[in-house]
Amino acid sequence: MTAPPAAPGPAMPRLVVVIVSYNSRRDIDGCLGAVIGAPPSTTHRVLLVDNASTDGTPDHVRRTWPDVRVLEAGTNLGFARANNLAIRETQSELVLLLNPDTAVHPGAIDALVHTLDADPGLAIAGPRIVDATGRAELSWGEMIAPVAELRQRLLVRGNDRGWPLCVAAVERRTRKTRRVDWVSGACLLIRRRDLDAVGLLDERYFMYEEDVDLCAAVRAQGRGVLFTTAAQIVHLRGRSAASALGATRDAYRRSHLAFYRKHHPAWAPWLALYLKLRRQYPDTTN
C-alpha cells in the first residue's frame, strides 16, 4: 500500500525582517507595531535576535507579538554576528535588516522590495530616514576614507546640532533617489544571493561600519546600492547604545580601526596613532 503524500508545509516567505535587540524593550513595540500593524504585502516573516538583554525584551516580545520568532543569542554577539545568525536560520529571497529603534512608514517595505524588483542590477536598497521630529538623517554616503569621512562627520554633527547650513545640506541630499556607495544598516534591504556571494556580514565588526563594509563588498561584485526616497522610516538613533556609552564608544573605535586596516591599510597606523594621542585607543582584547 502506498503511503499518502506528506502534508505540504507552510510556504516559504519571500522576505525575512531581521531585528537585532539589546535592551530594546522601550522601543520594540513601536518597531514591531509599525511592521505588523501595517504589514507589507510581500510574504514575510519577522525574526528577532536578542543579544542577552537584561530588560526582558525576549519574554515581552513572545507574550505581546506571538507571530514574531525570537532567537536568544545567549550572549551579546554584536550587530553583524547576530544578523548572520538570523540569516543562516532562514531561506527567504530577500532580507531586511531593521533596527529596533525604528518605525517603518506604511508601504515603505513594499516600496523597497519594488525598488529591487524594478532593477536586477541592484543588490541593496535603503530608505530615507528621519528622526522623531521629521529631520532627515544622512543615511547614505561615499565610501569611508579620510576626506569623505570628515565631510560626512561635519554634516552629521551640524545636522544633529541644528546648524542651518548643515540641516539644509542634509535635507537636499536626502530628497533625491540615487546610487550610492553605502546606505545605513538601520534599514537595509538586500537580496540573499548577494549576501551569500559576499559571505554575509563581516563579523570582525561588533557594531558600526559593518553596513558600509557590506555595501563595499557588494559593489566589488559589480552590484548596485540605491538610496531611495520612495520609502521612509523614523529612527530614534542610538537608544540601545545609550545604555552602555563607554562600551559603545570602544566598539565604534574597534570597528573603525578594523575598517581602515581592511580597506585603507596605509592610513590605519595614522588612525591608531591619532586615537592613542587622544587617549581613545580601544581595548582590543574584547
C-alpha positions as CSV (number, residue, x, y, z in Angstrom):
1,M,0.0,0.0,0.0
2,T,1.4,3.4,-1.0
3,A,1.8,5.9,1.8
4,P,-0.3,9.1,1.4
5,P,1.8,12.1,0.4
6,A,3.1,14.3,3.2
7,A,1.1,17.4,4.0
8,P,2.7,20.5,2.5
9,G,4.5,22.7,4.9
10,P,3.9,26.5,5.1
11,A,5.1,28.4,2.0
12,M,8.5,30.0,2.4
13,P,8.1,33.7,2.8
14,R,9.8,35.9,0.2
15,L,11.1,38.3,2.8
16,V,12.5,38.0,6.3
17,V,12.7,41.0,8.5
18,V,15.6,40.7,10.9
19,I,15.7,42.8,14.1
20,V,18.6,42.6,16.5
21,S,17.8,43.7,20.0
22,Y,19.8,44.7,23.0
23,N,17.8,46.1,26.0
24,S,15.3,47.4,23.4
25,R,12.1,46.9,25.3
26,R,11.1,50.5,25.4
27,D,11.4,50.7,21.6
28,I,10.4,47.3,20.3
29,D,6.7,47.7,20.5
30,G,6.9,50.7,18.2
31,C,9.1,48.9,15.8
32,L,7.0,45.7,15.7
33,G,3.7,47.6,15.7
34,A,4.8,49.5,12.6
35,V,5.7,46.3,10.7
36,I,2.9,44.1,11.9
37,G,0.2,46.8,12.2
38,A,0.6,47.8,8.6
39,P,2.3,44.7,7.1
40,P,3.9,44.6,3.7
41,S,2.0,42.8,1.0
42,T,5.2,40.8,0.3
43,T,5.0,37.4,2.0
44,H,7.3,37.8,5.1
45,R,8.3,36.7,8.5
46,V,9.7,38.7,11.4
47,L,12.7,37.3,13.3
48,L,14.1,39.0,16.4
49,V,17.6,38.0,17.6
50,D,18.2,39.1,21.2
51,N,21.7,39.8,22.3
52,A,21.4,38.8,26.0
53,S,19.1,41.8,27.0
54,T,18.7,42.3,30.8
55,D,15.4,44.2,30.4
56,G,13.1,41.3,29.5
57,T,12.9,42.1,25.8
58,P,12.6,38.5,24.5
59,D,9.9,37.4,27.0
60,H,8.0,40.6,26.3
61,V,8.1,40.0,22.6
62,R,7.0,36.4,22.9
63,R,4.0,37.5,25.0
64,T,3.0,40.6,23.1
65,W,3.9,39.6,19.5
66,P,3.4,35.8,19.2
67,D,3.9,35.8,15.4
68,V,7.4,37.0,15.8
69,R,10.1,34.3,16.0
70,V,12.6,35.0,18.8
71,L,16.1,33.7,18.9
72,E,18.1,34.3,22.1
73,A,21.8,34.5,21.3
74,G,22.8,33.8,25.0
75,T,25.4,36.5,24.8
76,N,26.0,39.8,23.2
77,L,27.1,38.8,19.7
78,G,27.1,42.3,18.3
79,F,25.2,43.5,15.2
80,A,27.0,41.6,12.4
81,R,27.1,38.2,14.1
82,A,23.5,38.4,15.4
83,N,22.2,39.3,11.9
84,N,24.2,36.4,10.4
85,L,22.7,34.1,12.9
86,A,19.2,35.0,11.8
87,I,20.2,35.0,8.1
88,R,21.5,31.4,8.4
89,E,18.3,30.4,10.1
90,T,16.2,31.5,7.1
91,Q,16.0,30.9,3.4
92,S,14.0,33.9,2.1
93,E,14.9,35.5,-1.2
94,L,15.1,39.0,0.5
95,V,16.4,40.0,3.9
96,L,15.6,43.3,5.6
97,L,17.9,44.4,8.3
98,L,16.0,46.7,10.7
99,N,17.0,48.4,13.9
100,P,14.6,48.0,16.9
101,D,14.6,51.8,17.4
102,T,12.8,52.4,14.1
103,A,9.3,52.8,12.9
104,V,8.6,51.9,9.3
105,H,6.1,54.0,7.5
106,P,3.2,52.1,5.9
107,G,4.1,50.9,2.5
108,A,7.8,51.5,3.0
109,I,8.9,47.9,2.9
110,D,6.9,47.2,-0.2
111,A,8.5,50.2,-1.8
112,L,11.9,48.9,-1.0
113,V,11.0,45.5,-2.5
114,H,9.6,47.1,-5.6
115,T,12.9,49.1,-5.9
116,L,14.9,45.9,-6.1
117,D,12.3,44.2,-8.4
118,A,12.5,47.1,-10.8
119,D,16.3,46.9,-11.3
120,P,18.0,43.5,-11.4
121,G,21.4,45.3,-11.2
122,L,20.6,46.4,-7.6
123,A,21.6,44.3,-4.6
124,I,20.7,46.7,-1.8
125,A,18.1,49.5,-1.2
126,G,17.9,51.8,1.7
127,P,15.1,54.3,2.6
128,R,15.0,57.9,3.5
129,I,15.4,58.1,7.3
130,V,14.1,60.9,9.6
131,D,14.3,61.4,13.4
132,A,11.3,61.8,15.7
133,T,10.9,65.4,14.7
134,G,11.0,64.7,11.0
135,R,14.5,66.0,10.5
136,A,16.3,64.0,7.8
137,E,19.2,61.7,8.8
138,L,22.2,61.5,6.4
139,S,21.8,57.7,6.0
140,W,24.0,57.3,2.9
141,G,27.4,58.4,1.8
142,E,30.6,57.9,-0.1
143,M,33.0,55.1,0.8
144,I,34.6,55.8,4.1
145,A,38.0,57.3,3.6
146,P,39.7,60.2,5.4
147,V,38.3,63.2,3.3
148,A,34.9,61.7,2.7
149,E,34.6,60.7,6.4
150,L,35.5,64.2,7.6
151,R,32.9,65.7,5.3
152,Q,30.2,63.2,6.4
153,R,31.0,63.8,10.1
154,L,30.7,67.6,9.7
155,L,27.4,67.3,8.0
156,V,26.0,64.8,10.5
157,R,27.2,66.7,13.6
158,G,26.0,70.0,12.2
159,N,22.6,68.5,11.3
160,D,22.3,66.9,14.8
161,R,23.0,70.3,16.4
162,G,20.6,72.1,14.1
163,W,23.1,74.2,12.3
164,P,21.0,75.7,9.4
165,L,23.6,75.2,6.6
166,C,24.1,71.6,7.6
167,V,20.4,70.9,8.1
168,A,19.7,72.3,4.6
169,A,22.5,70.3,3.0
170,V,21.3,67.1,4.6
171,E,17.7,67.8,3.5
172,R,18.9,68.4,-0.1
173,R,21.0,65.2,-0.1
174,T,18.1,63.1,1.1
175,R,15.5,64.3,-1.3
176,K,16.9,62.6,-4.4
177,T,17.0,58.9,-5.2
178,R,20.5,57.9,-6.3
179,R,23.1,55.2,-6.5
180,V,25.4,55.5,-3.6
181,D,28.4,53.8,-2.0
182,W,26.5,52.7,1.1
183,V,23.2,53.0,3.0
184,S,22.6,52.7,6.7
185,G,22.1,49.3,8.3
186,A,19.3,50.8,10.4
187,C,17.0,49.7,7.5
188,L,18.7,47.9,4.6
189,L,17.0,45.5,2.1
190,I,19.3,43.0,0.4
191,R,18.9,40.1,-1.9
192,R,20.0,36.8,-0.3
193,R,22.1,35.8,-3.3
194,D,24.1,38.9,-2.9
195,L,24.6,38.2,0.8
196,D,25.7,34.7,0.0
197,A,28.1,35.9,-2.7
198,V,30.0,38.1,-0.2
199,G,29.9,35.7,2.8
200,L,27.2,37.6,4.8
201,L,28.3,40.5,7.1
202,D,31.9,40.6,8.2
203,E,31.9,39.5,11.8
204,R,35.1,41.4,12.7
205,Y,32.8,44.4,13.3
206,F,31.0,44.1,16.6
207,M,28.9,47.2,15.8
208,Y,29.2,50.1,13.4
209,E,30.6,50.2,9.9
210,E,29.5,46.7,9.0
211,D,26.9,48.2,6.8
212,V,29.5,50.3,4.9
213,D,31.7,47.2,4.6
214,L,28.8,45.1,3.3
215,C,27.9,47.6,0.7
216,A,31.5,47.8,-0.4
217,A,31.7,44.0,-0.7
218,V,28.5,44.0,-2.8
219,R,29.8,46.8,-5.1
220,A,33.0,44.9,-5.6
221,Q,30.9,42.2,-7.1
222,G,29.6,44.7,-9.7
223,R,26.2,45.1,-7.9
224,G,24.4,48.3,-7.1
225,V,23.4,50.1,-3.9
226,L,20.5,52.5,-4.0
227,F,19.2,55.2,-1.6
228,T,15.6,55.7,-2.4
229,T,13.1,58.4,-1.4
230,A,10.2,56.1,-2.3
231,A,10.4,54.7,1.3
232,Q,10.8,56.4,4.6
233,I,11.3,55.3,8.2
234,V,11.7,57.0,11.6
235,H,14.9,56.3,13.5
236,L,15.3,57.0,17.2
237,R,19.1,56.9,16.8
238,G,21.3,55.3,19.4
239,R,18.7,54.3,22.0
240,S,20.2,50.8,22.7
241,A,23.7,52.1,22.5
242,A,22.9,54.8,25.1
243,S,22.5,52.1,27.7
244,A,26.3,51.4,27.7
245,L,28.0,54.5,26.3
246,G,31.6,53.6,27.2
247,A,31.4,50.1,25.7
248,T,29.6,51.6,22.6
249,R,32.4,54.1,22.1
250,D,35.1,51.4,22.4
251,A,33.1,49.2,20.0
252,Y,32.9,52.0,17.4
253,R,36.7,52.7,17.6
254,R,37.5,49.0,17.2
255,S,35.3,48.8,14.2
256,H,36.8,52.0,12.8
257,L,40.3,50.6,13.1
258,A,39.2,47.2,11.6
259,F,37.6,49.1,8.7
260,Y,40.8,51.1,7.9
261,R,43.0,48.0,8.3
262,K,40.8,46.2,5.8
263,H,40.1,49.0,3.3
264,H,42.8,51.6,3.8
265,P,45.8,49.8,5.4
266,A,48.2,52.7,4.7
267,W,46.0,55.0,6.8
268,A,45.4,52.6,9.6
269,P,48.6,53.3,11.6
270,W,47.8,57.0,11.4
271,L,44.3,56.4,12.8
272,A,45.8,54.3,15.6
273,L,48.3,57.0,16.5
274,Y,45.6,59.6,16.5
275,L,43.5,57.6,18.9
276,K,46.5,56.9,21.2
277,L,47.4,60.6,21.3
278,R,43.8,61.4,22.3
279,R,43.8,58.5,24.8
280,Q,40.9,57.0,22.9
281,Y,42.6,53.8,21.7
282,P,40.1,51.0,22.4
283,D,40.7,47.8,24.4
284,T,41.3,45.4,21.6
285,T,41.2,42.3,23.8
286,N,37.4,42.3,23.9
